[in-house]
Amino acid sequence: MYYCCKKCKNSTRIGEKSKTPENPVKAKERFRRFLINNPDYMRMYSRKWAERNPDKVKEKRHRQIDSGLNAHHCQQRRARQSELPCSLKREDWDDALLYFNYKCAYCGAHDPNLQKEHVVAQSKGGGYTRDNIIPACGSCNSSKQARSLEDWVREIRPIEASSLYRVYTWINFVA
């Protein structure tokens, strides 16, 4: 039993850390060293948080899907794993949409869900870069698959010369 108030008791404890705020730069450095020495800590912490908050995890996934971030991050990861160039930014995609008037680059269809189409497929060495990604409707994107643009136009879907010229102008564009 203590014969003093809580304030006095807490101020006189031996070995207790100070109640004054720590230097944020030192705290950040200490936490960084902790993470280096405990590589699985954040994975375990994130997993436990996700188990306690399934509704927040579900909401976050829906936000990512709705904003297109999930697909963007998956494409970036695939390009990095294949050791291909990976430099497409949100602004580059917006520029491509504007250049092609928010239409499919191949058939000119107005589609609210235009997809990021690789002119040169990733399996053929095409990176996730500004000069290799163009907007395409789902029909054109799925029918092209991993074919080269020339083979696809010749064999599967002939497109107008003006559309083909705009595609070649975009992929040869240097920012």
C-alpha positions in Angstrom: 0.0 0.0 0.0 1.3 3.5 -0.9 1.0 6.5 1.3 1.1 9.1 -1.4 -0.9 10.2 -4.4 -0.8 8.5 -7.8 1.1 11.4 -9.3 3.9 11.2 -6.7 4.0 7.4 -6.9 4.4 7.4 -10.6 7.1 10.1 -10.6 9.2 8.2 -8.1 9.2 4.7 -9.6 12.7 3.4 -10.4 13.3 2.1 -13.9 10.0 3.5 -15.3 10.2 5.4 -18.6 9.7 9.1 -18.7 6.1 10.3 -19.5 7.6 13.0 -21.7 7.2 12.5 -25.5 10.1 10.8 -27.3 12.0 12.4 -30.1 10.0 11.2 -33.2 13.1 10.8 -35.4 14.7 8.5 -32.8 11.5 6.6 -32.3 11.2 6.0 -36.1 14.8 4.8 -36.3 14.3 2.5 -33.3 11.2 1.0 -34.9 13.0 0.6 -38.2 15.8 -1.4 -36.5 13.1 -3.5 -34.7 11.5 -4.4 -38.1 14.9 -5.3 -39.6 15.6 -7.6 -36.6 12.0 -9.0 -36.6 11.0 -9.5 -40.3 7.9 -11.5 -39.6 6.4 -9.1 -37.0 4.5 -6.9 -39.4 3.1 -9.9 -41.3 1.9 -11.5 -38.0 0.5 -8.1 -36.8 -1.3 -7.5 -40.1 -2.8 -11.0 -40.1 -4.1 -10.6 -36.5 -5.5 -7.2 -37.3 -7.3 -8.6 -40.4 -8.8 -11.4 -38.3 -10.1 -8.8 -35.8 -11.5 -6.5 -38.5 -12.9 -8.5 -41.4 -15.4 -5.8 -42.3 -12.6 -3.2 -42.8 -10.6 -5.7 -44.9 -13.6 -6.3 -47.1 -14.3 -2.6 -47.5 -10.6 -1.9 -48.4 -10.6 -4.6 -51.1 -13.8 -3.2 -52.6 -12.3 0.3 -52.7 -9.2 -1.1 -54.4 -11.3 -2.9 -57.0 -13.5 0.1 -57.6 -10.6 2.4 -58.1 -8.6 0.0 -60.3 -5.7 0.0 -57.9 -5.8 -3.7 -57.3 -5.4 -4.5 -61.0 -2.7 -1.8 -61.3 -0.7 -3.3 -58.4 -1.1 -6.8 -59.9 0.2 -5.7 -63.2 3.2 -3.9 -61.6 4.0 -7.1 -59.6 3.8 -9.3 -62.7 6.1 -7.0 -64.6 8.7 -6.9 -61.8 8.6 -10.7 -61.4 9.2 -11.1 -65.1 12.0 -8.5 -64.8 10.3 -6.3 -67.4 10.2 -2.5 -67.3 7.5 -1.2 -65.0 7.0 2.5 -65.0 3.3 3.2 -65.9 1.8 5.9 -63.6 -1.8 7.0 -63.1 -1.0 10.2 -65.1 0.3 8.1 -68.1 -2.9 6.1 -68.1 -5.0 9.3 -68.0 -3.0 10.6 -70.9 -3.6 7.5 -72.9 -7.4 7.7 -72.3 -7.4 11.3 -73.3 -5.3 10.6 -76.5 -7.8 7.9 -77.6 -10.8 10.1 -76.6 -11.9 7.6 -73.9 -12.6 5.0 -76.6 -11.1 1.6 -77.4 -7.8 2.3 -79.3 -8.6 -0.5 -81.8 -12.3 -0.4 -82.6 -13.3 3.0 -81.3 -16.1 1.7 -79.0 -17.2 3.8 -76.1 -16.8 1.5 -73.1 -16.9 2.7 -69.5 -14.7 -0.2 -68.4 -11.7 0.2 -70.8 -8.9 -2.2 -70.0 -5.1 -1.6 -70.0 -4.0 -3.5 -73.1 -0.4 -4.4 -73.7 0.5 -3.8 -77.3 3.4 -6.2 -76.9 2.3 -8.9 -74.5 4.1 -9.4 -71.2 4.8 -13.0 -72.2 6.6 -11.6 -75.3 8.7 -9.1 -73.3 6.4 -6.1 -73.3 6.7 -4.0 -70.1 4.1 -2.1 -68.1 5.2 1.2 -69.5 3.6 4.3 -71.1 4.5 3.3 -74.6 3.1 -0.2 -74.3 -0.2 0.3 -72.6 -3.3 1.5 -74.5 -7.0 1.5 -73.7 -9.0 -1.3 -75.2 -12.5 -2.7 -74.8 -12.8 -6.2 -73.3 -13.7 -7.7 -76.6 -10.6 -6.4 -78.4 -8.3 -7.1 -75.5 -9.4 -10.7 -75.0 -9.3 -11.5 -78.8 -5.8 -10.2 -79.2 -4.4 -12.3 -76.3 -0.6 -12.6 -76.6 -0.5 -12.1 -80.4 1.5 -9.4 -82.0 -0.5 -6.4 -83.2 0.3 -7.1 -86.9 -0.8 -10.7 -86.7 -3.9 -9.9 -84.8 -5.0 -7.2 -87.3 -4.2 -9.5 -90.3 -5.7 -12.7 -89.0 -8.4 -11.9 -86.4 -9.8 -8.4 -86.5 -9.0 -5.9 -89.2 -9.2 -2.4 -87.9 -9.3 1.0 -89.6 -6.0 2.4 -90.9 -6.6 5.6 -88.9 -6.9 3.7 -85.6 -3.8 1.7 -86.4 -1.9 4.9 -87.2 -3.0 6.4 -83.8 -1.8 3.2 -82.0 1.6 3.3 -83.7 1.8 7.1 -83.0 1.1 6.4 -79.3 3.6 3.6 -78.9 6.4 5.5 -80.6 5.7 8.6 -78.6 8.6 9.6 -76.4 7.7 11.8 -73.4 
